[in-house]
Amino acid sequence: MTSNANLQQRRVAAVPRGVGNAYAIYAESAKGAEITDVEGKRHIDFAGGIAVMNTGHGHPKIIKAVKDQLDKFSHTCFQVNPYESYIRLAERLNKLAPGNTPKKTIFLTTGAEAVENAVKIARSYTKRSGIIAFSGAFHGRTLMGMALTGKVAPYKTGFGPFPSDVFHVPFPDPALNDGGAQSLKILETMFKADIGPDNVAAIIIEPVQGEGGFNVVPFEFMRALREICTKHGIMFIVDEIQTGFARTGKMFAHEHSGIEADMITVAKSLAGGFPLSGVIGKAEIMDGPAAGGLGGTYGGSPIGCAAANAVLDVMEEENLIERANVIGKQMKERLNDMKKRNSFGNRIDGIRGLGAMVACDVVKADGSPDADLTKAITQKAGENGLILLSCGVNANTLRFLMPLVAEEALINEGFDILEKTMAQAIEGAAKVA
């Protein structure tokens, strides 16, 4: 019989250590918001493949769309023999993107590739080179993605040098409760000391930081950035790779702030588990690069486009945007209830999020970040049948990204496991101390 332990031994021997694994739990099958491992154990999925499975594992409509496409063809390369599903998906996303400005969309394969192409388009359109990102940001693992990412370990360690003309502004500090005013002052200082705004091609930001800790960008800060970009002719790129497609209770998270981006990078839940990413942008900007300047062999694969068109159908038919708000309310209620309890209430802090993109911090009794306890909780959760991820600059944030098709009872079961797990982890930490 194949076991998790046996597969882990083979994995260590065959796969580089640089590819990390949250768990040595090997999936055999998955459905909805549940994963069954190779040993037959059921796990509730609070990770969703890192925000990829908003429509759930194995949704029958998405699977059917992919099977139907496979019966027709699996690849031609859109740049050689294009196909209707790519155009139809682009048309749909152009309509869904916030704002009234006409849009165009290019499809690629990975989130990092979408970010790379957004930067290329911004530089081509503006004839400028500078790019501004934020501390704690995550924009991918390519060289440009790492340059934009605002966290060194583990993403940048040993991989430099990185592309030049990339600058970082501190992400708005929630503790200041100033709507990002301090960050705006630092940005203005940067314009005077490091790079003039007339040399900046783009500012890129996640409307809710992903790896950085599920920190929500203040809406007024997003609006201020929009005004600054408009004033100086800077492209405003909103990275919706983790936040997009109903996760935050809107189709796109920056809808909460009421702004229109110049470009939006998308991936993850766009195609329900099939590799597909894209850049949606204002038509004039997207037409900046010359013909042949954009593309990729597998970009906008027919399989991915078929899946993504089905994903958009499912989101509309099953009202997953509203479902995200319901799930988010349920999660926050459970976390706040846990926080009130004497058994581990002083270890939970900073409950936050938009829609079903929710997180909390794990802290020590004095309120400082507790990365060790966070790691113990996630590992013990796996043992108890709950797939749970951490994140954050201080590695002490628990993030919740269950599929939006998860039923109320299943979510409550998952939180019951979390409560049990936290109690065990805190007890274990006390024994060690």
Residue pairs with C-beta under 8 A, 6 or more apart in sequence:
1 39
2 26
2 38
3 38
3 39
4 24
4 25
4 26
4 37
4 38
4 39
5 24
7 24
7 26
7 38
8 24
8 26
11 21
11 24
20 154
22 47
22 378
22 382
22 387
22 389
23 379
23 382
23 387
25 35
25 37
25 43
25 382
25 387
26 37
26 38
27 35
27 36
27 37
27 38
28 36
28 37
28 38
28 40
29 35
29 36
30 36
30 45
30 57
30 58
31 56
31 57
31 58
32 56
32 57
32 58
32 403
32 405
32 406
32 410
33 44
33 45
33 48
33 56
33 57
33 402
33 403
33 405
33 406
33 407
33 410
34 42
34 43
34 44
34 45
34 57
34 410
35 42
35 43
35 45
35 57
35 387
36 42
36 43
37 43
41 385
42 385
43 382
43 385
43 386
43 387
44 385
44 386
44 387
44 402
44 410
44 413
44 414
44 417
45 53
45 57
45 387
45 402
45 403
46 386
46 387
46 388
46 389
46 400
46 401
46 402
46 414
47 387
47 388
47 389
47 401
47 402
48 54
48 269
48 401
48 402
48 403
49 273
50 242
50 268
50 389
50 401
51 210
51 242
51 243
51 247
51 268
51 269
51 357
51 401
52 268
52 269
52 272
52 273
53 269
53 272
53 273
53 403
54 245
54 246
54 247
54 269
54 272
54 311
54 315
54 320
54 403
54 404
55 62
55 269
55 272
55 311
55 314
55 315
55 320
55 403
55 404
55 405
56 403
56 404
56 405
56 406
57 273
57 403
59 272
59 310
59 314
59 405
61 310
61 313
61 314
62 272
62 273
62 307
62 310
62 311
62 314
64 310
65 306
65 307
65 309
65 310
66 274
66 303
66 306
66 307
66 310
68 306
69 85
69 302
69 303
69 306
70 303
72 302
73 302
74 301
74 302
74 303
75 298
75 301
75 302
76 82
76 83
76 302
77 297
77 298
78 86
78 107
78 295
78 299
78 300
79 295
83 302
83 305
85 302
85 305
85 306
85 309
86 107
86 300
86 302
86 305
88 305
88 309
89 105
89 107
89 300
89 305
89 308
89 309
89 312
90 104
90 105
90 106
90 107
90 278
92 309
92 312
93 103
93 105
93 266
93 278
93 280
94 102
94 103
94 104
94 105
94 280
95 103
96 251
96 252
96 312
97 103
97 252
97 261
97 264
97 280
98 252
98 254
98 255
98 259
98 260
98 261
99 260
99 261
100 260
101 260
101 282
101 283
102 282
102 283
103 280
103 281
103 282
103 283
103 286
104 280
104 281
104 282
104 283
104 286
104 287
105 278
105 279
105 280
105 281
105 286
106 117
106 278
106 279
106 286
106 294
106 295
106 299
106 300
107 276
107 277
107 278
107 299
107 300
107 304
107 305
108 114
108 117
108 276
108 277
108 278
108 279
108 296
108 299
108 300
109 275
109 276
109 277
109 296
109 298
109 299
109 301
109 304
110 140
110 267
110 275
110 277
111 140
111 241
111 265
111 267
111 268
111 277
112 139
112 140
112 141
112 142
112 145
113 140
113 142
113 277
113 296
113 299
114 241
114 265
114 266
114 267
114 277
114 278
114 279
115 139
115 140
115 142
115 144
115 145
115 148
115 204
115 239
115 241
115 265
116 140
116 142
116 144
116 145
117 279
117 294
118 202
118 204
118 237
118 263
118 265
118 279
118 281
119 131
119 144
119 148
119 201
119 202
119 204
119 237
120 289
120 293
120 294
121 235
121 263
121 279
121 281
121 285
121 286
121 288
121 289
121 294
122 128
122 131
122 201
122 202
122 235
122 237
122 262
122 263
122 285
123 129
123 201
123 202
124 288
124 289
124 293
125 201
125 235
125 284
125 285
125 288
125 289
126 201
126 202
126 233
126 234
126 235
128 198
128 199
128 200
128 201
129 164
129 165
129 199
129 201
130 165
130 166
130 167
130 195
130 199
130 200
130 201
131 148
131 165
131 166
131 167
131 200
131 201
131 202
131 203
131 204
132 166
132 167
132 168
132 169
132 187
132 190
132 195
132 200
132 202
132 203
132 204
133 139
133 148
133 149
133 150
133 166
133 167
133 168
133 169
133 203
133 204
133 205
134 150
134 168
134 169
134 170
134 171
134 183
134 205
134 206
134 209
135 150
135 151
135 168
135 169
135 170
135 171
135 212
135 393
136 150
136 151
136 171
136 209
136 211
136 212
136 213
136 215
136 393
137 148
137 149
137 150
137 151
137 168
137 171
137 204
137 205
137 206
137 209
137 212
137 239
138 149
138 150
138 151
138 155
138 206
138 209
138 210
138 211
138 212
139 145
139 148
139 149
139 204
139 206
139 239
140 146
140 148
140 149
141 155
143 159
143 162
143 163
144 162
144 163
144 166
146 155
146 156
146 159
146 162
147 162
147 163
147 166
148 166
148 204
149 155
149 156
150 168
150 171
150 212
151 211
151 212
151 393
156 162
165 195
167 190
167 194
167 195
169 183
169 186
169 187
169 190
170 182
170 183
170 186
171 183
171 209
171 212
171 215
171 217
172 178
172 179
172 180
172 182
172 183
172 215
172 217
172 218
172 221
173 182
173 183
174 215
174 350
174 352
176 182
179 218
179 220
179 221
180 217
180 218
180 220
180 221
180 224
183 221
184 221
184 224
184 228
187 228
191 197
191 200
197 228
197 231
197 232
197 234
198 232
198 233
200 232
200 234
201 234
201 235
202 234
202 235
202 236
202 237
202 262
202 263
203 225
203 228
203 229
203 234
203 235
203 236
203 237
204 237
204 238
204 239
205 217
205 222
205 225
205 237
205 238
205 239
206 212
206 217
206 238
206 239
206 240
206 241
206 242
206 243
207 216
207 217
207 222
207 238
207 239
207 240
207 243
207 248
207 252
207 253
207 254
207 256
207 257
208 214
208 215
208 216
208 217
208 242
208 243
208 248
208 253
208 353
208 354
208 357
209 215
209 217
210 241
210 242
210 243
210 391
211 391
211 392
212 391
212 392
212 393
213 359
213 361
213 391
213 392
213 393
213 394
213 397
214 352
214 353
214 357
214 358
214 359
214 391
214 392
214 397
214 399
215 352
216 352
216 353
216 354
217 257
219 256
219 257
219 258
220 257
222 254
222 257
222 259
223 257
223 258
223 259
225 236
226 236
226 259
226 260
228 234
229 235
229 236
229 262
230 236
235 262
235 263
235 285
236 259
236 261
236 262
236 263
237 261
237 262
237 263
237 264
237 265
238 252
238 254
238 261
238 263
238 264
238 265
239 265
240 252
240 253
240 254
240 264
240 265
240 266
241 265
241 266
241 267
241 268
241 277
242 268
242 357
243 252
243 253
243 354
243 357
244 251
244 252
244 253
244 264
244 266
244 268
244 269
244 270
245 251
245 252
245 266
245 268
245 269
245 270
245 311
245 315
246 269
246 315
246 320
246 321
246 323
246 324
246 355
246 404
247 253
247 269
247 324
247 355
247 356
247 357
247 401
247 404
248 256
248 324
248 353
248 354
248 355
248 356
248 357
249 256
249 321
249 322
249 324
249 325
249 328
249 354
249 355
249 356
250 256
250 321
250 354
250 355
251 315
251 321
252 264
253 354
253 357
254 261
254 264
256 354
261 281
262 281
262 282
262 285
263 279
263 280
263 281
263 282
263 285
263 286
264 279
264 280
264 281
265 277
265 278
265 279
266 277
266 278
266 279
266 280
267 276
267 277
267 278
269 311
270 276
270 277
270 278
270 308
270 311
271 304
271 305
271 307
271 308
271 311
272 307
272 308
272 310
272 311
272 314
273 307
274 301
274 303
274 304
274 307
274 308
275 298
275 301
275 304
276 300
276 301
276 304
276 305
276 307
276 308
278 300
279 286
314 320
315 321
318 405
320 404
320 405
323 356
323 404
323 405
324 355
324 356
324 357
324 404
325 355
325 356
327 355
327 356
327 402
327 404
327 406
327 411
328 353
328 354
328 355
328 356
328 357
328 358
330 408
330 411
330 412
331 353
331 356
331 358
331 400
331 411
331 415
332 351
332 353
332 358
334 412
334 415
335 348
335 351
335 358
335 360
336 351
338 344
338 345
338 348
338 415
338 418
338 419
338 422
339 345
339 348
339 349
339 351
339 360
343 423
343 426
344 422
344 423
344 426
346 363
346 365
347 362
347 363
347 364
347 365
347 370
347 373
347 422
347 426
348 360
348 361
348 362
348 363
349 360
349 361
349 362
349 363
349 367
350 359
350 360
350 361
350 397
351 358
351 359
351 360
352 358
352 359
352 360
353 359
353 400
356 400
356 401
356 402
356 404
357 399
357 400
357 401
358 399
358 400
359 391
359 392
359 397
359 398
359 399
359 400
360 397
360 398
361 369
361 392
361 396
361 397
361 398
362 369
362 370
362 373
362 374
362 377
362 396
362 397
362 398
363 369
363 370
363 396
364 370
364 373
369 392
369 394
369 395
369 396
370 396
371 394
371 395
371 396
372 429
373 396
373 425
373 426
373 429
374 390
374 395
374 396
374 397
374 398
375 390
375 395
376 425
376 428
376 429
377 388
377 390
377 398
377 418
377 421
377 422
377 425
378 388
378 389
378 390
378 398
380 421
380 424
380 425
380 428
381 387
381 388
381 417
381 418
381 421
382 388
384 417
384 420
384 421
384 424
385 417
386 414
386 417
386 418
386 421
388 398
388 400
388 418
389 398
389 399
389 401
390 396
390 397
390 398
390 399
391 397
391 399
402 411
402 414
